[in-house]
């Protein structure tokens, strides 16, 4: 039992921490720990199972886990929902994970030897899983609580029972901050606590959050899965145009270059098409109407004001009818049998009119049937964006300025002007410099009541932790660019859009910083049949050419070179 565990390294960091927490009187579920050299006997396992009750969870407690210097998150196996007759096999699986490829690669790259594996057998508690970071990033006098991806920030003096347990765990371990995992069942159960590195500030200016204080109930969420990078002034102008027209079921705001949205105070959908009717309505009614509204934007030349009017006309139907209906139906794969050339030519690596299309970049048009481009809504949106970009290009040509200068001027200064605004090129250069500075910030995931809510990075040195999509492979890192990645490389990006499919056809795996298991990036990896990890903080730090192991089963990325 946990009461018999001492501080000997052979018990591993996880078991030692649980024993210390249990000794401090904290609500740690009953558990047995099997030492690395202890034989597993069927009779003994039956008695353990009977004393704990089913189901059981069988967890690793390697000597390099959950320490201050080495945490090895996600490297070793955990087996859940174990019944008594499967206990021996579960223990064998956990022990075998010490020699499996992910662990072997991690230990070899870190120069670690002599690692041992104890095994924890614990009663599996039912209920929502919560994580508390005992010192919130940017606000060390608060804790950050995460339940089912919902974030809340609470004072360290909060009377919330979960906060009290987390802070008691921090005190018992004698380190701060601590990453605490809790199960919120009939009572709070403490299932893991481990040291965290001290959170580094985001650099996001506090005054930029002040706008949200007037609406403390509004939760502004960073649209990182679609727009992970700072927007250009031209794209910001499009956002403001649509926001002023209340043309979407979310309100939109650009904060320090980054796009945030909230449903609070936004218009309701004009129409929700039932899921069973969506294919028919899309084919017979909505699709043709969207095509009609997009037709002006497909023209080679269109005055800017006409393009903006057509864009807004399209966007209203797209955002107030199509998008909410598609979400309500679970984003069914309703796609044209072939992707029209107009849509393929409009594809670009970012949802920003400052981003050149693949056609402009000289990337060959993708085939008419392409994995990852099975959602017609993205193709329509790409055409709308490309139409505005062509109109801006016409303005640039008439002013004898580079298009990249025009898209880096405020849209209000471009509209209706017969000549460039004063010092246009200097102002555009300054805007590019501001975007470069903004790109170095770490935007909060949420903005609420003037506060930034940002998850800390819970990986360890050499390990990035995310959500796995299955599969496993290794290869050199290729950062997302404007050309297809080389065969056998691991493509790393802040976010993946369906329009990026032409870049990925030869990728061995993907690693994506933002977006969850139902995101575009996840869907794209599944359609291409390659391993992947999404929602992976720290992916931005992976360097071009360095070798990594992508373990889509465990949801970790392991840097294979010591750094």
C-alpha positions in Angstrom: 0.0 0.0 0.0 1.0 3.7 -0.3 1.7 3.9 3.4 4.7 1.4 2.9 6.4 3.5 0.2 9.5 5.4 1.2 11.7 7.9 -0.6 13.9 5.3 -2.3 14.3 6.1 -6.0 13.1 2.6 -7.1 9.5 3.6 -6.3 9.6 6.3 -8.9 8.5 9.9 -8.6 4.8 9.3 -9.1 4.4 6.7 -6.4 6.6 8.7 -4.0 4.5 11.8 -4.5 1.2 9.9 -4.0 2.5 8.3 -0.8 3.6 11.8 0.5 0.2 13.2 -0.4 -1.6 10.4 1.3 0.5 10.7 4.4 -0.5 14.4 4.5 -4.1 13.3 4.8 -5.1 14.3 1.3 -7.9 12.3 -0.6 -5.7 10.0 -2.7 -7.5 6.9 -3.8 -6.3 3.6 -2.4 -3.4 2.1 -4.3 -0.8 -0.7 -4.3 2.7 -0.2 -5.7 4.7 -3.1 -7.2 8.5 -2.6 -7.1 10.6 -3.0 -10.2 12.0 -6.3 -9.2 8.9 -7.7 -7.5 7.4 -10.8 -9.2 3.8 -10.7 -10.2 1.7 -13.6 -8.8 -1.8 -14.3 -9.9 -3.1 -14.9 -6.3 -1.6 -11.7 -5.0 -3.1 -9.7 -7.8 -6.5 -11.2 -7.1 -6.2 -10.0 -3.5 -5.1 -6.6 -4.6 -8.0 -6.2 -6.9 -10.4 -7.4 -4.3 -9.1 -4.9 -1.8 -9.3 -1.9 -4.2 -12.4 -2.7 -6.1 -13.0 -2.5 -9.9 -12.3 -0.9 -12.3 -8.6 -0.3 -11.8 -6.1 2.0 -13.4 -2.5 0.7 -13.8 0.1 3.5 -14.0 3.8 3.8 -14.5 6.1 5.2 -11.8 9.5 5.3 -13.5 12.4 6.6 -11.5 12.6 9.6 -14.0 8.9 10.5 -13.7 7.4 13.5 -12.0 10.6 15.0 -10.6 11.8 18.5 -10.6 14.5 17.9 -13.1 12.9 15.0 -15.1 9.2 14.6 -15.5 8.9 12.5 -18.7 5.2 13.3 -19.2 3.3 10.9 -21.5 6.4 8.7 -22.1 5.3 5.6 -20.2 2.1 3.7 -20.4 -1.2 4.0 -18.4 -3.9 1.4 -18.7 -7.4 2.3 -17.6 -10.6 0.4 -17.0 -8.8 -2.7 -15.9 -10.7 -5.7 -14.5 -9.1 -8.2 -12.1 -8.6 -10.8 -14.9 -6.7 -8.3 -17.0 -4.5 -7.0 -14.2 -1.4 -9.1 -15.0 -1.5 -8.1 -18.7 -1.9 -4.4 -17.7 1.2 -4.6 -15.4 3.2 -6.3 -18.2 2.2 -3.5 -20.6 3.3 -0.8 -18.3 6.6 -2.4 -17.5 7.2 -3.0 -21.3 6.7 0.7 -22.0 10.1 1.3 -20.3 11.8 -0.5 -23.3 9.4 0.7 -26.0 10.6 3.1 -28.7 9.2 6.4 -27.2 10.9 5.8 -23.8 14.1 4.3 -25.3 14.4 7.3 -27.6 13.7 9.8 -24.8 16.2 8.2 -22.4 18.9 7.8 -25.0 18.6 11.4 -26.2 18.8 12.6 -22.6 21.7 10.4 -21.7 19.7 8.6 -18.9 20.6 5.1 -17.9 19.7 2.7 -15.1 16.0 3.8 -15.1 13.7 1.4 -13.3 9.9 1.0 -13.4 7.6 0.6 -10.5 3.9 0.0 -11.2 0.9 1.7 -9.4 -2.4 -0.2 -9.2 -5.1 2.2 -8.1 -8.8 2.3 -7.7 -10.2 4.2 -10.7 -12.3 7.1 -9.5 -15.3 8.1 -11.7 -16.1 11.7 -12.5 -14.9 14.8 -14.5 -11.1 15.2 -14.6 -9.8 18.6 -13.5 -6.4 20.1 -13.6 -5.2 22.9 -11.4 -2.0 24.8 -11.9 -1.3 26.2 -8.5 0.2 29.4 -9.9 -1.5 30.8 -13.0 0.7 32.2 -15.8 1.0 35.9 -15.5 -0.9 35.9 -12.1 1.0 33.9 -9.5 -1.4 34.8 -6.7 -4.1 32.9 -8.5 -4.6 29.3 -9.6 -5.8 28.2 -13.0 -8.5 25.5 -13.1 -9.2 23.5 -16.2 -12.2 21.2 -16.6 -13.2 19.7 -20.0 -11.1 22.5 -21.7 -13.0 25.2 -19.8 -10.6 27.6 -18.0 -11.2 29.6 -14.8 -8.9 31.7 -12.7 -9.4 31.7 -9.0 -7.6 33.4 -6.1 -5.2 31.1 -4.2 -7.4 31.9 -1.1 -10.5 30.6 -2.8 -12.9 28.5 -0.7 -13.4 26.1 -3.6 -12.7 22.5 -2.3 -10.6 21.6 -5.4 -8.4 24.7 -4.9 -7.9 23.8 -1.2 -6.8 20.2 -2.2 -4.4 21.5 -4.8 -2.7 24.0 -2.5 -2.4 21.4 0.2 -0.7 19.1 -2.4 1.7 21.9 -3.2 2.5 22.3 0.5 3.0 18.6 1.0 5.4 18.3 -2.0 7.3 21.4 -0.8 7.5 23.0 -4.3 5.7 25.6 -6.3 4.0 25.7 -8.8 2.5 22.2 -9.0 0.3 20.6 -11.7 -2.5 18.8 -9.8 -4.9 16.3 -11.4 -8.2 15.8 -9.6 -11.4 13.8 -10.2 -14.5 15.7 -9.2 -16.8 12.9 -8.2 -19.0 12.8 -5.1 -15.9 14.2 -3.4 -12.6 15.6 -4.7 -10.0 12.8 -5.3 -6.3 13.6 -5.9 -4.8 11.3 -8.5 -1.5 13.1 -9.4 0.6 16.1 -8.5 3.9 17.0 -10.0 6.2 20.0 -10.1 5.9 22.5 -12.9 8.5 24.9 -14.3 7.9 28.5 -13.2 5.6 30.0 -15.8 7.1 32.6 -18.0 5.1 35.7 -18.7 3.4 36.0 -22.1 4.6 39.5 -22.8 1.0 40.4 -23.7 0.4 44.0 -22.6 -2.1 44.3 -19.7 -3.7 47.4 -21.2 -4.7 45.4 -24.3 -7.1 43.4 -22.1 -8.9 46.4 -20.6 -11.7 46.3 -23.2 -13.1 43.1 -21.6 -13.6 44.6 -18.1 -16.9 46.2 -19.1 -18.3 42.7 -19.8 -17.1 40.4 -17.1 -19.3 37.6 -18.3 -18.0 37.6 -21.9 -15.4 35.0 -22.6 -13.2 36.0 -25.5 -11.4 33.0 -27.1 -8.3 33.2 -29.3 -9.2 31.8 -32.7 -5.8 30.0 -32.8 -7.1 27.0 -34.8 -7.8 29.3 -37.8 -5.7 32.4 -37.2 -2.6 31.5 -35.1 -0.6 34.5 -36.4 -1.2 38.2 -36.1 -3.5 39.5 -38.8 -2.5 42.1 -41.4 -4.1 45.5 -41.3 -6.1 44.6 -44.4 -7.5 41.4 -42.8 -8.1 43.3 -39.6 -10.2 45.8 -41.7 -12.3 42.9 -43.0 -12.9 41.6 -39.5 -14.0 45.1 -38.5 -16.3 45.4 -41.5 -18.1 42.2 -40.7 -18.3 43.1 -37.0 -19.8 46.4 -37.7 -22.4 44.7 -39.9 -23.1 42.1 -37.1 -22.7 39.5 -39.8 -21.8 36.5 -37.6 -23.0 34.5 -34.6 -19.9 35.6 -32.7 -18.5 39.0 -32.0 -14.9 39.5 -33.3 -12.1 41.7 -32.0 -8.4 41.9 -33.0 -6.2 42.3 -29.9 -2.5 43.0 -30.5 -3.0 41.5 -33.9 -4.7 38.3 -32.8 -8.3 37.4 -33.5 -10.6 36.8 -30.6 -14.3 35.9 -30.6 -17.1 35.6 -28.1 -20.8 34.5 -28.5 -21.8 37.0 -25.9 -24.0 39.7 -27.4 -23.7 38.3 -30.9 -26.7 37.9 -33.3 -28.4 34.5 -33.3 -28.3 32.4 -36.4 -30.8 33.5 -39.1 -31.5 29.8 -39.7 -30.4 26.4 -38.5 -30.9 23.8 -41.2 -31.6 20.3 -39.7 -28.8 17.9 -40.1 -30.9 15.4 -42.1 -31.9 18.2 -44.5 -28.5 19.9 -44.9 -27.2 17.9 -47.9 -30.4 18.6 -49.9 -30.7 22.2 -48.9 -27.0 22.8 -49.6 -27.3 21.2 -53.0 -30.6 22.8 -54.0 -30.7 26.1 -52.2 -27.9 27.3 -50.1 -25.0 26.2 -52.3 -26.4 27.9 -55.4 -27.1 31.1 -53.5 -23.5 31.1 -52.0 -22.2 30.6 -55.6 -24.3 33.6 -56.8 -22.9 35.8 -54.1 -19.4 34.6 -54.8 -19.5 35.1 -58.5 -18.4 38.8 -58.5 -15.4 37.8 -56.3 -14.3 35.2 -58.9 -13.9 37.9 -61.5 -10.3 38.8 -62.6 -11.0 42.5 -61.9 -13.4 44.1 -59.5 -13.3 47.6 -57.8 -12.4 47.4 -54.2 -15.7 48.8 -52.9 -17.6 46.2 -55.0 -15.4 43.5 -53.7 -16.0 44.5 -50.1 -19.8 44.7 -50.7 -19.8 41.2 -52.3 -17.6 39.8 -49.5 -20.0 41.1 -46.9 -23.0 39.8 -48.8 -21.4 36.4 -49.0 -20.1 36.5 -45.4 -23.6 37.1 -43.9 -25.0 34.0 -45.5 -21.9 32.0 -44.7 -21.7 33.0 -41.0 -25.3 33.4 -40.1 -26.7 30.3 -41.8 -24.1 27.9 -43.2 -21.6 27.9 -40.4 -24.1 27.4 -37.5 -26.0 24.8 -39.4 -22.7 23.0 -40.2 -21.6 23.1 -36.6 -25.0 21.9 -35.4 -24.8 18.9 -37.8 -21.3 17.9 -36.6 -19.5 19.2 -39.7 -20.6 16.5 -42.1 -18.3 15.9 -45.1 -20.5 17.4 -47.8 -18.2 18.2 -50.7 -18.4 18.7 -54.4 -17.4 15.6 -56.4 -14.6 17.6 -57.8 -12.9 20.8 -56.5 -13.4 23.5 -59.2 -10.3 25.1 -60.6 -11.5 28.5 -59.3 -11.4 27.1 -55.7 -8.1 25.4 -56.1 -6.5 28.5 -57.5 -7.8 30.5 -54.5 -6.2 28.4 -51.8 -3.6 30.1 -49.6 -1.6 28.9 -46.5 -3.4 31.4 -44.2 -6.8 33.0 -43.8 -5.4 36.5 -44.4 -5.6 38.6 -47.6 -2.0 39.4 -47.1 -1.1 35.8 -47.8 -0.3 35.0 -51.4 -2.3 32.1 -52.9 -0.5 29.0 -53.9 -1.1 30.0 -57.5 0.8 33.2 -57.0 3.6 31.4 -55.2 4.0 29.0 -58.1 2.9 25.9 -56.2 1.1 23.6 -58.7 -2.6 23.5 -58.3 -3.7 20.4 -56.2 -5.7 17.6 -57.8 -9.4 18.0 -58.2 -9.9 15.4 -55.5 -7.7 16.1 -52.5 -7.7 14.7 -49.0 -8.4 17.5 -46.5 -10.4 19.6 -48.8 -13.7 17.8 -48.3 -15.5 20.7 -46.7 -17.1 23.0 -49.2 -17.4 25.8 -46.7 -13.6 26.3 -46.6 -13.4 26.4 -50.4 -16.1 29.1 -50.5 -14.3 31.1 -47.9 -11.0 30.8 -49.7 -12.6 32.2 -52.9 -14.0 35.1 -51.0 -10.6 36.0 -49.5 -8.9 35.6 -52.9 -11.4 38.0 -54.5 -10.7 40.7 -52.0 -6.9 40.2 -52.5 -7.3 40.6 -56.2 -9.2 43.9 -55.7 -6.4 45.1 -53.4 -3.8 44.0 -56.0 -5.6 46.2 -58.5 -5.3 49.2 -56.1 -1.6 48.4 -55.6 -1.1 48.4 -59.4 -2.9 51.7 -59.8 -0.7 53.3 -57.1 2.5 51.7 -58.4 3.1 50.1 -55.0 3.8 46.5 -54.0 0.7 44.6 -52.9 2.4 43.7 -49.7 2.6 47.5 -48.9 -1.1 48.0 -49.6 -2.3 45.1 -47.4 -0.2 46.5 -44.6 -2.1 49.8 -44.6 -5.3 50.3 -42.7 -8.2 49.2 -44.9 -10.0 52.5 -44.2 -7.0 54.4 -45.7 -7.2 52.3 -48.9 -11.0 52.5 -49.5 -12.1 55.3 -51.7 -8.6 56.8 -52.1 -7.5 57.8 -55.6 -3.8 57.9 -54.6 -1.6 56.4 -51.9 -1.9 57.9 -48.4 1.1 60.0 -47.4 4.2 58.0 -46.5 2.5 54.8 -47.5 5.6 52.7 -47.8 7.1 53.9 -44.5 3.8 53.2 -42.7 3.6 49.7 -44.4 7.1 48.9 -43.2 6.2 50.0 -39.7 3.1 47.8 -39.8 5.2 44.8 -40.9 7.6 45.5 -38.0 4.7 45.6 -35.5 3.4 42.3 -36.8 6.8 40.8 -36.3 6.8 42.0 -32.7 3.3 40.7 -32.2 4.4 37.3 -33.5 6.8 37.0 -30.6 4.0 37.3 -28.0 2.2 34.4 -26.3 -1.4 35.3 -26.6 -3.7 34.1 -23.8 -6.2 31.4 -24.7 -9.0 33.4 -23.2 -9.6 37.0 -22.1 -12.2 37.4 -19.3 -12.9 40.5 -17.3 -9.6 42.2 -18.1 -7.6 39.0 -17.3 -5.6 36.7 -19.5 -6.2 32.9 -19.1 -3.3 30.9 -20.5 -2.4 27.3 -20.0 1.2 26.6 -18.9 3.3 24.3 -20.9 3.3 21.0 -19.0 5.9 19.1 -21.0 9.4 18.4 -19.8 12.8 19.1 -21.3 12.8 17.5 -24.7 9.2 16.4 -24.5 6.1 18.2 -25.9 2.7 17.0 -24.7 -0.5 17.3 -26.8 -3.4 15.3 -28.0 -2.5 12.2 -30.1 -4.1 11.1 -33.3 -2.5 7.7 -33.5 0.5 6.3 -35.3 4.2 6.7 -34.6 7.1 7.8 -36.7 10.3 9.9 -36.6 11.9 12.3 -39.0 13.4 15.8 -39.4 11.2 18.8 -38.7 9.9 20.9 -41.6 8.4 24.3 -40.6 5.2 25.3 -42.5 6.1 27.5 -45.4 4.7 28.3 -48.8 6.0 25.2 -50.6 5.2 21.5 -50.1 7.3 19.7 -47.5 9.8 17.1 -48.5 9.0 13.4 -48.3 9.6 11.9 -44.9 9.6 15.1 -42.9 7.5 16.0 -39.9 5.5 19.1 -40.7 5.2 21.5 -37.8 2.7 24.4 -37.8 0.9 26.7 -35.4 -2.4 25.6 -36.9 -3.5 23.6 -40.0 -6.3 24.7 -42.3 -7.8 22.5 -45.0 -6.3 24.8 -47.6 -2.8 23.6 -46.5 -3.4 20.1 -47.8 -1.3 20.7 -50.9 1.7 21.2 -48.7 1.3 18.0 -46.8 0.9 15.2 -49.4 4.4 13.8 -48.7 4.6 14.6 -44.9 5.5 11.7 -42.6 3.6 13.2 -39.7 2.2 16.5 -38.4 2.7 18.4 -35.2 0.2 21.3 -34.6 0.3 23.8 -31.7 -3.4 24.6 -31.8 -6.6 22.8 -32.5 -8.1 19.7 -30.8 -9.1 16.2 -31.8 -11.9 17.5 -34.1 -9.9 20.4 -35.6 -9.0 20.7 -39.3 -5.5 19.6 -38.6 -6.7 16.4 -36.9 -9.1 15.7 -39.7 -6.4 16.3 -42.3 -3.9 13.9 -40.6 -6.6 11.2 -40.5 -7.5 11.7 -44.1 -3.8 11.5 -45.2 -3.3 8.5 -42.9 -0.2 9.9 -41.1 0.6 10.1 -37.4 0.0 13.4 -35.6 -0.1 15.3 -32.4 -2.4 18.4 -32.1 -3.0 20.9 -29.3 0.8 20.7 -28.6 2.1 23.8 -26.8 5.8 24.5 -27.5 5.7 23.2 -31.1 6.8 26.6 -32.2 10.2 26.0 -30.6 11.0 23.0 -32.8 13.8 23.8 -35.2 13.9 23.2 -38.9 15.8 20.0 -39.5 16.0 18.6 -35.9 14.9 15.0 -35.6 11.8 14.2 -33.5 9.7 11.2 -32.7 6.0 11.8 -33.1 4.1 9.4 -30.9 0.4 9.8 -31.9 -0.6 7.0 -29.5 0.7 8.8 -26.3 0.2 12.3 -27.7 3.9 13.3 -27.2 6.7 14.7 -29.4 10.2 13.7 -28.3 13.2 15.7 -29.4 15.8 13.1 -30.3 18.8 15.4 -30.0 20.0 16.6 -26.7 19.5 20.3 -26.3 
